[in-house]
Amino acid sequence: FRCADCDSRELLCSACMVEQHRCSPLHRIKRWNGMYFEEESLANIGMVLDVGHAPSGC
């Protein structure tokens, strides 16, 4: 995988891509299909976006 939005063009495995994008969930991820990079979503490779807050009350 590679990210179209990060300054770095390094290739990462899915687990590392998800970890690297914990704070950038809207970045555009690309997957190498053997011929070219095609669009992929972070959700499809395992990212879960928690929009809740800490257990303490508001």
N, C-alpha and C positions, 0 to 999 in steps of 0.2 A: 504494500500500500504506500501511497504518497499523498501529501496534502497539497492542494492547489493554492492554498492561502498562506501557508507558512513560508518564511524566508528560506528555510532549509529544504532542499529537494531530496533529502535522504529517504531511502526505502525502509519501511518498518513492517514488522509482523502485526497482526490484528490486535493482539494484547498490548503491544507497545504503542500502537496508534491510539487506542482508546485511552490509555493512561496519559499519553502526551496531550490529549485534547480534553481532559477533564474540565478545564476552564475555558475551552474554546469549542463548544459543542456545535456551533454553526459553520465551522470550516468545511470546505468541500473536499471529500476524500475520493481518491481514485484507486481502482484495483487493476492490476496487470492481468489481462485475460490470455496472455500468450502471444498477442499481436499488437495490442495497444492498451492504453489506460482508459478504463471506462468508469463512469460515475458509480459511487457506492455510498451508502449512508453509514454513519457511525452506529446507528441503532442496529443495522443488520450485522455488524461485526461485534456487538456485545455491549455498547454503551447504554447505560441506564441513567436517565436524567432525573435526579431527585429534586423536586421543586418545593419540598417541605422545608420546615425550619427545625431548629433544635427542640428537644422535648420540653423545654421550659415554656410557660405560657407567654402569650403576647402582652 
